[in-house]
C-alpha cells in the first residue's frame, strides 16, 4: 500500500490550485467586477470638471496631515477662491447655474473643510475632524463629475 496519492488526486489538486489562483488574479485585476472606475489623470489630477478641486483639497489635506498647517491653510484658501471663480461666477457652465442644489451642498462641505484649515493655520487641527471634512467634501465632488 502506497502513501502517495493517486495521479487522479494530484490532477484534482492542481486544477483546484489553478482555479483559486485564477480567481485571485481576476479579483486583483483592473478589469475585476468590483473595481471602481477611475477617471483618466494628467500629473495626478483627474481629467474631470471637479478634478482640480479634488487635487487642491488633497494637497491641503496632506499638508495638514504632515503638520504643515500654514501650507494647508494657504492651499485651502486657493481652493475656495478657485471654486468660487469657476463654479459660482464661472458663467453658463458653472455648477451654480447647472445644478444649484448640488452646488450648495458641495459649497457647504468645502466651507467646512476650508474653514477648519484656515482657523488652524498656526496650530494643528484635530486630524479626525480634518479627515471627516475632507471625505465629506470629496464625496460631494464625486456627485458632480
MODELLER restraints for C-alpha pairs under 7 A, 6 or more apart:
rsr = mdl.restraints
at = mdl.atoms
rsr.add(forms.Gaussian(group=physical.xy_distance, feature=features.Distance(at['CA:26:A'], at['CA:32:A']), mean=5.52, stdev=0.5))
rsr.add(forms.Gaussian(group=physical.xy_distance, feature=features.Distance(at['CA:39:A'], at['CA:46:A']), mean=5.79, stdev=0.5))
rsr.add(forms.Gaussian(group=physical.xy_distance, feature=features.Distance(at['CA:39:A'], at['CA:47:A']), mean=6.53, stdev=0.5))
rsr.add(forms.Gaussian(group=physical.xy_distance, feature=features.Distance(at['CA:40:A'], at['CA:46:A']), mean=5.90, stdev=0.5))
rsr.add(forms.Gaussian(group=physical.xy_distance, feature=features.Distance(at['CA:40:A'], at['CA:47:A']), mean=5.75, stdev=0.5))
rsr.add(forms.Gaussian(group=physical.xy_distance, feature=features.Distance(at['CA:41:A'], at['CA:47:A']), mean=5.31, stdev=0.5))
rsr.add(forms.Gaussian(group=physical.xy_distance, feature=features.Distance(at['CA:45:A'], at['CA:51:A']), mean=5.72, stdev=0.5))
rsr.add(forms.Gaussian(group=physical.xy_distance, feature=features.Distance(at['CA:45:A'], at['CA:52:A']), mean=6.28, stdev=0.5))
rsr.add(forms.Gaussian(group=physical.xy_distance, feature=features.Distance(at['CA:45:A'], at['CA:55:A']), mean=5.81, stdev=0.5))
rsr.add(forms.Gaussian(group=physical.xy_distance, feature=features.Distance(at['CA:48:A'], at['CA:145:A']), mean=6.19, stdev=0.5))
rsr.add(forms.Gaussian(group=physical.xy_distance, feature=features.Distance(at['CA:49:A'], at['CA:145:A']), mean=6.17, stdev=0.5))
rsr.add(forms.Gaussian(group=physical.xy_distance, feature=features.Distance(at['CA:50:A'], at['CA:141:A']), mean=6.19, stdev=0.5))
rsr.add(forms.Gaussian(group=physical.xy_distance, feature=features.Distance(at['CA:50:A'], at['CA:144:A']), mean=6.95, stdev=0.5))
rsr.add(forms.Gaussian(group=physical.xy_distance, feature=features.Distance(at['CA:50:A'], at['CA:145:A']), mean=5.95, stdev=0.5))
rsr.add(forms.Gaussian(group=physical.xy_distance, feature=features.Distance(at['CA:53:A'], at['CA:79:A']), mean=6.33, stdev=0.5))
rsr.add(forms.Gaussian(group=physical.xy_distance, feature=features.Distance(at['CA:53:A'], at['CA:83:A']), mean=6.96, stdev=0.5))
rsr.add(forms.Gaussian(group=physical.xy_distance, feature=features.Distance(at['CA:54:A'], at['CA:138:A']), mean=6.33, stdev=0.5))
rsr.add(forms.Gaussian(group=physical.xy_distance, feature=features.Distance(at['CA:56:A'], at['CA:75:A']), mean=6.60, stdev=0.5))
rsr.add(forms.Gaussian(group=physical.xy_distance, feature=features.Distance(at['CA:56:A'], at['CA:79:A']), mean=5.89, stdev=0.5))
rsr.add(forms.Gaussian(group=physical.xy_distance, feature=features.Distance(at['CA:57:A'], at['CA:76:A']), mean=6.85, stdev=0.5))
rsr.add(forms.Gaussian(group=physical.xy_distance, feature=features.Distance(at['CA:57:A'], at['CA:79:A']), mean=6.81, stdev=0.5))
rsr.add(forms.Gaussian(group=physical.xy_distance, feature=features.Distance(at['CA:60:A'], at['CA:72:A']), mean=4.31, stdev=0.5))
rsr.add(forms.Gaussian(group=physical.xy_distance, feature=features.Distance(at['CA:60:A'], at['CA:75:A']), mean=5.26, stdev=0.5))
rsr.add(forms.Gaussian(group=physical.xy_distance, feature=features.Distance(at['CA:60:A'], at['CA:76:A']), mean=5.86, stdev=0.5))
rsr.add(forms.Gaussian(group=physical.xy_distance, feature=features.Distance(at['CA:61:A'], at['CA:72:A']), mean=6.64, stdev=0.5))
rsr.add(forms.Gaussian(group=physical.xy_distance, feature=features.Distance(at['CA:61:A'], at['CA:134:A']), mean=6.95, stdev=0.5))
rsr.add(forms.Gaussian(group=physical.xy_distance, feature=features.Distance(at['CA:63:A'], at['CA:69:A']), mean=6.72, stdev=0.5))
rsr.add(forms.Gaussian(group=physical.xy_distance, feature=features.Distance(at['CA:63:A'], at['CA:71:A']), mean=6.27, stdev=0.5))
rsr.add(forms.Gaussian(group=physical.xy_distance, feature=features.Distance(at['CA:63:A'], at['CA:72:A']), mean=5.08, stdev=0.5))
rsr.add(forms.Gaussian(group=physical.xy_distance, feature=features.Distance(at['CA:64:A'], at['CA:72:A']), mean=5.25, stdev=0.5))
rsr.add(forms.Gaussian(group=physical.xy_distance, feature=features.Distance(at['CA:65:A'], at['CA:127:A']), mean=6.85, stdev=0.5))
rsr.add(forms.Gaussian(group=physical.xy_distance, feature=features.Distance(at['CA:67:A'], at['CA:124:A']), mean=6.33, stdev=0.5))
rsr.add(forms.Gaussian(group=physical.xy_distance, feature=features.Distance(at['CA:69:A'], at['CA:120:A']), mean=6.54, stdev=0.5))
rsr.add(forms.Gaussian(group=physical.xy_distance, feature=features.Distance(at['CA:69:A'], at['CA:121:A']), mean=4.82, stdev=0.5))
rsr.add(forms.Gaussian(group=physical.xy_distance, feature=features.Distance(at['CA:69:A'], at['CA:122:A']), mean=6.21, stdev=0.5))
rsr.add(forms.Gaussian(group=physical.xy_distance, feature=features.Distance(at['CA:69:A'], at['CA:123:A']), mean=6.49, stdev=0.5))
rsr.add(forms.Gaussian(group=physical.xy_distance, feature=features.Distance(at['CA:69:A'], at['CA:124:A']), mean=6.14, stdev=0.5))
rsr.add(forms.Gaussian(group=physical.xy_distance, feature=features.Distance(at['CA:70:A'], at['CA:121:A']), mean=4.65, stdev=0.5))
rsr.add(forms.Gaussian(group=physical.xy_distance, feature=features.Distance(at['CA:70:A'], at['CA:122:A']), mean=6.31, stdev=0.5))
rsr.add(forms.Gaussian(group=physical.xy_distance, feature=features.Distance(at['CA:72:A'], at['CA:117:A']), mean=6.27, stdev=0.5))
rsr.add(forms.Gaussian(group=physical.xy_distance, feature=features.Distance(at['CA:73:A'], at['CA:117:A']), mean=4.98, stdev=0.5))
rsr.add(forms.Gaussian(group=physical.xy_distance, feature=features.Distance(at['CA:73:A'], at['CA:118:A']), mean=4.56, stdev=0.5))
rsr.add(forms.Gaussian(group=physical.xy_distance, feature=features.Distance(at['CA:73:A'], at['CA:121:A']), mean=5.37, stdev=0.5))
rsr.add(forms.Gaussian(group=physical.xy_distance, feature=features.Distance(at['CA:76:A'], at['CA:114:A']), mean=5.07, stdev=0.5))
rsr.add(forms.Gaussian(group=physical.xy_distance, feature=features.Distance(at['CA:76:A'], at['CA:117:A']), mean=6.72, stdev=0.5))
rsr.add(forms.Gaussian(group=physical.xy_distance, feature=features.Distance(at['CA:77:A'], at['CA:114:A']), mean=6.80, stdev=0.5))
rsr.add(forms.Gaussian(group=physical.xy_distance, feature=features.Distance(at['CA:86:A'], at['CA:94:A']), mean=6.32, stdev=0.5))
rsr.add(forms.Gaussian(group=physical.xy_distance, feature=features.Distance(at['CA:87:A'], at['CA:94:A']), mean=4.33, stdev=0.5))
rsr.add(forms.Gaussian(group=physical.xy_distance, feature=features.Distance(at['CA:87:A'], at['CA:95:A']), mean=5.07, stdev=0.5))
rsr.add(forms.Gaussian(group=physical.xy_distance, feature=features.Distance(at['CA:87:A'], at['CA:96:A']), mean=5.90, stdev=0.5))
rsr.add(forms.Gaussian(group=physical.xy_distance, feature=features.Distance(at['CA:88:A'], at['CA:94:A']), mean=6.14, stdev=0.5))
rsr.add(forms.Gaussian(group=physical.xy_distance, feature=features.Distance(at['CA:88:A'], at['CA:95:A']), mean=6.88, stdev=0.5))
rsr.add(forms.Gaussian(group=physical.xy_distance, feature=features.Distance(at['CA:88:A'], at['CA:96:A']), mean=5.26, stdev=0.5))
rsr.add(forms.Gaussian(group=physical.xy_distance, feature=features.Distance(at['CA:95:A'], at['CA:103:A']), mean=5.66, stdev=0.5))
rsr.add(forms.Gaussian(group=physical.xy_distance, feature=features.Distance(at['CA:96:A'], at['CA:103:A']), mean=5.26, stdev=0.5))
rsr.add(forms.Gaussian(group=physical.xy_distance, feature=features.Distance(at['CA:106:A'], at['CA:137:A']), mean=6.41, stdev=0.5))
rsr.add(forms.Gaussian(group=physical.xy_distance, feature=features.Distance(at['CA:106:A'], at['CA:140:A']), mean=5.49, stdev=0.5))
rsr.add(forms.Gaussian(group=physical.xy_distance, feature=features.Distance(at['CA:106:A'], at['CA:141:A']), mean=6.42, stdev=0.5))
rsr.add(forms.Gaussian(group=physical.xy_distance, feature=features.Distance(at['CA:109:A'], at['CA:133:A']), mean=6.96, stdev=0.5))
rsr.add(forms.Gaussian(group=physical.xy_distance, feature=features.Distance(at['CA:109:A'], at['CA:136:A']), mean=6.33, stdev=0.5))
rsr.add(forms.Gaussian(group=physical.xy_distance, feature=features.Distance(at['CA:109:A'], at['CA:137:A']), mean=4.83, stdev=0.5))
rsr.add(forms.Gaussian(group=physical.xy_distance, feature=features.Distance(at['CA:110:A'], at['CA:137:A']), mean=5.47, stdev=0.5))
rsr.add(forms.Gaussian(group=physical.xy_distance, feature=features.Distance(at['CA:112:A'], at['CA:133:A']), mean=6.33, stdev=0.5))
rsr.add(forms.Gaussian(group=physical.xy_distance, feature=features.Distance(at['CA:113:A'], at['CA:130:A']), mean=6.68, stdev=0.5))
rsr.add(forms.Gaussian(group=physical.xy_distance, feature=features.Distance(at['CA:113:A'], at['CA:133:A']), mean=4.88, stdev=0.5))
rsr.add(forms.Gaussian(group=physical.xy_distance, feature=features.Distance(at['CA:113:A'], at['CA:134:A']), mean=5.85, stdev=0.5))
